[in-house]
C-alpha cells in the first residue's frame, strides 16, 4: 500500500499546482479589469465634476466592483489552494491527468475506484499495489503548465497603454486629481475657474476677547473686481486692499459659516469658531520652610516669584474662571494641578533654582496665557572656619587656638581632631562646643581633652558641623596645624633653648643700652656748655628719648620672659629664686624709667632748661644703675643657664647609659639590636654636640665654671659604641655564614663594648652633675673671704671720706686748701673704684648682691662728682653736703654687705639643711577635692544638657565668660614685685560677666537645688583651705597664681548660686582645675615629705579648655562682641554681614 499512498501524494501536489495556476491567471485578470474600471470611474469624474453625492455613488460602485474582482480572481483560488473550500476530487484530477497523459488514460481513475472497494481481500490489495507501482513512475505535476496562465498578461497592457497616453498628453496630474475627489467624496472641490479663492488666515478660530479679520485673495489669470462674502444668506462686500480682500468681525465673534463669491464663482464653505478664554482670579503661593532654619510659614499672593531656602515646600493655590486645567512646565518636567471645584492646587519641595511656566487650558483653548516665574533657591552653604594658632613661648607643651566658625543658619558642633604625625589612623575627636549660632568665636587650649603620649609630634585640625537638616549636617575642616607634646627631657631642652635665645637677645640689647648711656652723657655735657636749647638740641633729646623708650620696653620684655621661664622650673635652687626676684624688681625699675622718659618728653617741648637738666641727671643715674643691674642679671642668668644645661645633659646621659646597659643585656635578634645600637650612637652624637655648645657658652662667661668632662671621655664612648656596632655587624655576617660560635663571640665582644660605653656615659653624667652642683665656679668660702676684704676696704673708704668731710665742713673759705681737698677727693674716688671693681666681679657670681648695691654705688659716684664740681666752683658748703650723701650711701652699702657676709658665714656652718618639716601642708588634698567638684559638675551636665534656658543668648553668655576669665591680667605675672597684689585684675573679676552672661544656656537637668548647694559648700571649703595655704607658698609666682585661683573660685561660687549648672560654670570649673594643677609641685618647693604627695591628679586633664586664655585677652574683642550675635537678618543682609566680617 505504500505505492498507493505515493499516488495520493502526487495527486495532492497536482491539485496545489492546479490552483496556483488559477491564482496567477486571476491576478492578471484582476489587474487588467480593475485598472480599466478605475480608469473609467476617474474619466467620468474628470469630465463631469460631480458633486459630493454623485462622487459618493461612484466611490461605492468602485468599491463593490473591485471587491467582487478580488473575490472572484484572487480569494476563490486561495480558498481552494489552502483547502478552505473543497476543490476538485482525486477522480476529477485523475480525469485531467488521463487527458494530458494518453498512456495513463483511465488507469488512474480505475485504480481509485478499485481502492474504494470495501472488501479488502489480499488479492485486491495485491492488485492495487501492482497498479500503483505501474503509475508511480509518472510525474502528475507536469500536466500543469504555468505558461498558459501568463498568456493573460497581455490584457494588463491595455490599461498601461491608456495611462501612458494620458501621461504623454500632460494631464496626468489633473486626471489623477479626479481620483482624489472620488475618494474624498465628503470634501467640496472647486471646479477650475479663471481664478481661485485663497483664505490667508491660518485658522478661522478666535478667542472670545479678540476680533477676527478674514483675509481673502485670488490667484489666476483673471482678477475679479469685487469679492463678496456670503454669511447667513447676507452678502457683504469685502474691502480691497492691494489685492487682499478683508472683512473684520468685531469681538465678541459668534460662530458662523460663510463662503466667498465673485463673477459667479463660489468658494467652498468656511466655518468661524469662537472659544471662551480661561482666566485666573486668585493666585497664592505658600512657603513651608525646612524645620531646622526655624522660619514661620509665609504666603505670597499675586506672584509666583520668590527667593527661598533649599528644601522649602512650595504650595500653589490658584482660583480660575473657564479653566479646566493648569499645567506647570519646568525645564524637563510638566506637572498638572489638582482641581477641586474652581481651585487648583499643587505642591513640591524645591532644592534647586526653578524656572517654570503656568499655562491655563480648557476644552477649546490649550496653553492659554503662559505665565513665567522664577524660584531662586538659596543653597545651604557649607560652614566656614578660620583658626589661628598662638604658641606660648614659655609653656612649650601648651598651644592656643582661636577660631571663628560661621554658617548661613547655625553652627551645630565644633570639634577638634588630633592624631599622631606618623599615624593618621589613630584619630581622637573631642567636641568643644555646640553653639547653635550663625557666627561663633571659639578657643581651645592644647592638649586638654586628649589622651596623648608625650614625646611625639601631632597633627591638629578643627571640624565645624552646621545644622543642615537635609544632609544631617555638613562638615568643614580647618587647615591642619603641627604641634607636639614634649616629654620631660624635650620640655627641659626647649626651655633651655628659649632661655639661651632670650639671653642672646638681652646681650645684644645691653650693648645698645650702653651706647644709649654714652649718648646721654654727651647730651648732659652739651647741656652744661649751652645756656639755651635750640631746635636741633630738642630734636636730639627727643630722638634719644624715643630710642631709650624702645630700649626700656625691650629690656622689660626680656626680663619678663626670663622670669616666666624660670617660674616653670620646679627646682628649689636659691639662686633661681634670687634671680626671679631681681627680674621682678628690674621690671618695676623699667616701668619707673618709662614714666621718667614720659616726663622728659613733656619737658623737651618746654623752655625750662633747669628742670630738664635735673631730669636728665636723674635719668643718667638710673641708666648707670640699670646698666650694672642688667649686666649682673645677664651674667647670673647665663651662669644659671649653664648649670641647668649641665644638669639636663647629665640626666640625659644617665638615661642614655641605662638604655645602653639594657641593650648589652638583651638577647634579641642581631638585626634588631644593631638598629637600636645605631640609634644610641646617633643620640650620643647629639648629646656630644650639645656638650660642645655648652662649653662654648661656659667660656663666654666672665668667670667660666669648671666642667669636668674631657674630650677623651666623649671619644672613648664614641669609640666603644662604634666597635660595638662593628662587632654586631660581624656577628650578623657570621650568623648568615652559619658560624654560630664566631657569631656568639662577636656578640659577646659587642656586649662588653656596650657595657663599657654605658659605664663611661655614667661617669660623664656624674662629672656633669658635680659640675652643675658646684654652680658658681668658686666655693662659698672664697666668695665670703673676698666679700670680707671688700667690706674692709669699704669701711676704710668710709672713714677717710668722713675725715675729709669734717675737714671741708670746718675749713674757712681758702682757695689754697681747696686744691688739696680736690686731690684728696679724687684719691678717695680711685680707692672706691677698686672697691667697685671687686664688688662687681663678685656680684657676677653672687645673686645676693642685688640692685641695691648698684644703686648705692651709683649714688656714691654721682655725689663724689658733684662734690668735686661744687668745690671747684668755690661752693664749699654745697660740696660738703654732697660728701655727706657719699658717706650715707657708703654706710648703707657697708651695712647691706655685712648682712650678706653674715648670711654666707651662717650657711658655711655644718648641720644647716633645708629641712623636711614645715607643718601639715594640705595643697594635694585641695587639688583632689577640686577634682571631685569637677567630676560632679561633669556628670550632672550630661543628664540635663539643654533642658532649659535655650532661649538665652549664648553669645552674651560667652561674653561673660571672657570677662570673668580676665581677673587680673597683670597680677598673673607676679603682682609687680608684691606691690600691686592683683590690683589690676580686680575690675575684671566677672561682675559684668555675670550680668551679661545670665542668659546663657542652662543645664541643671535632674540635679536638685540641694545638690547644687552641696557643690557650692564644697567649693567654698576648698577656697578657704587655699586661702590658708597662701602665706605658706614660697614662690611669688605660686602666690600670685593662688590669689588668682581664689578670685576665680569666688566668682564660680556666685555664678553657681545664681545660674546653677550651666555650660559656663562647667567651663569655669575646668579652668580652675587646669590652673590648680600648676600648683601640684608647690609642696616639694616647701620641702614636704614624699609620702605626703598626692598622686590623684597626675593623669591628663580630660575635659577640653574652651575659655579664652590670658594670652589672647586682647585678641579681636570687637569682632567677637559684634560677630557673636545671632542677628535676625534677611538672607541678603546676612550675606553682607558675613562679607563685612570676613574682609575686616
Number of C-alpha atoms within 10 A of each C-alpha: 13 9 17 21 13 15 22 14 12 16 20 17 13 22 22 18 18 21 21 19 19 21 21 20 22 23 20 21 23 22 20 20 18 21 19 19 16 18 17 13 19 22 15 15 20 18 10 10 17 19 17 17 11 14 24 18 13 20 20 14 13 20 13 12 15 19 12 15 19 18 15 15 20 20 16 17 26 17 14 20 20 12 11 11 11 10 17 11 12 17 17 12 20 23 18 15 24 19 14 15 15 9 11 17 16 17 17 21 18 15 20 19 11 15 16 10 10 7 10 11 10 9 9 14 16 13 14 20 18 14 17 23 16 13 19 15 9 14 14 23 17 12 15 18 12 14 10 12 18 13 11 17 16 11 16 18 13 15 19 14 11 14 17 12 13 14 13 10 9 10 12 14 10 11 19 14 15 22 20 14 23 26 16 15 20 13 14 13 16 14 13 9 12 14 17 19 21 14 18 14 12 7 11 16 16 23 17 16 14 15 13 21 14 18 19 21 20 19 12 11 10 11 16 17 9 13 26 20 23 17 16 10 10 10 15 13 16 19 17 16 10 7 13 17 21 20 17 13 13 12 14 16 20 14 13 12 14 17 18 23 18 18 13 5 17 19 19 13 12 14 13 16 17 20 19 17 22 23 15 13 12 13 17 17 22 17 22 19 20 19 13 12 15 9 11 10 12 11 12 14 14 11 13 18 17 14 12 22 22 20 21 19 18 20 17 19 19 21 18 19 16 15 22 18 19 25 20 18 17 14 9 5 8 13 14 15 19 15 17 9 9 13 17 21 17 18 16 12 15 17 18 15 15 15 14 21 18 21 19 24 20 18 12 15 17 15 15 17 16 15 14 16 15 15 18 18 18 17 14 21 13 17 26 20 22 15 19 14 15 14 15 12 15 19 14 18 19 18 18 20 20 20 17 19 28 24 24 23 22 23 26 21 19 22 16 22 17 25 19 20 16 11 10 11 9 10 12 15 15 18 16 20 19 16 20 19 24 23 27 27 24 21 21 22 19 21 23 19 20 19 13 17 13 14 14 14 15 19 18 21 17 26 22 27 25 30 24 24 14 14 9 10 17 18 17 17 17 18 13 13 15 13 22 22 20 19 14 11 14 15 17 18 17 18 21 19 14 18 22 18 12 19 22 14 14 22 16 11 18 20 13 15 23 16 12 18 20 15 15 21 15 11 17 16 11 12 18 10 8 10 10 12 15 10 8 9 16 17 14 13 19 18 13 16 21 14 15 21 19 12 19 22 17 17 21 20 16 20 26 19 19 23 25 19 19 22 19 14 13 11 13 16 11 11 18 19 19 16 22 25 19 23 25 24 18 22 23 16 17 23 15 14 21 19 13 18 22 15 13 22 18 11 17 21 14 13 13 12 15 12 14 20 17 13 17 21 16 14 18 19 18 22 21 20 21 22 18 22 25 22 19 24 25 22 22 23 25 22 26 21 22 25 26 20 21 26 21 20 23 26 18 18 25 20 16 21 26 17 16 25 20 13 20 23 12 10 9 10 9 16 13 10 17 20 13 16 22 15 12 18 22 14 15 20 15 12 18 18 11 15 21 13 12 19 17 12 16 20 13 13 16 14 16 17 20 18 21 15 17 10 10 9 16 19 12 15 23 18 15 21 26 19 17 29 24 17 22 26 19 18 26 23 14 18 16 11 11 11 13 14 12 17 22 16 15 21 24 17 17 25 22 18 24 28 23 21 26 27 18 19 26 20 18 23 26 19 19 26 21 18 22 25 14 16 19 22 17 14 10 16 13 10 18 19 14 16 21 16 15 21 21 14 17 22 17 15 19 21 15 16 22 17 12 18 22 14 14 21 17 11 13 11 13 10 13 8 13 19 13 11 19 16 12 15 21 15 12 18 18 12 15 21 14 14 19 18 12 15 22 19 13 19 25 24 24 18 22 20 21 19 22 15 25 24 19 20 23 22 21 23 17 19 21 24 17 18 26 23 15 18 20 16 10 15 14 21 17 16 24 24 18 21 27 20 17 25 22 17 22 24 17 15 21 21 14 16 21 15 11 16 19 13 13 18 14 11 14 13 8 7 7 9 7 9 10 12 11 11 9 8 21 16 23 22 16 22 24 18 18 22 21 15 20 22 15 14 23 18 11 19 21 12 14 17 17 16 13 14 16 14 10 15 19 26 27 21 22 29 20 23 24 21 21 25 23 22 25 24 20 18 23 24 19 25 24 19 18 14 10 13 19 23 15 15 19 17 15 17 20 26 17 16 22 24 13 19 26 23 20 25 26 25 24 25 18 13 17 10 12 9 12 19 15 12 20 20 13 16 23 17 14 21 22 14 16 19 15 12 16 18 10 15 18 15 18 20 21 19 23 24 21 24 21 24 22 21 20 22 20 16 21 25 22 16 24 19 14 11 19 22 24 27 22 27 21 22 21 24 24 27 22 21 22 20 15 19 18 14 18 18 17 22 21 16 14 20 15 19 14 10 6 14 17 18 11 12 15 9 8 13 17 14 21 23 23 22 20 26 18 16 12 14 14 9 12 11 14 10 13 18 15 13 20 24 16 18 14 8 10 8 15 9 12 17 12 11 15 17 11 10 11 9 7 7
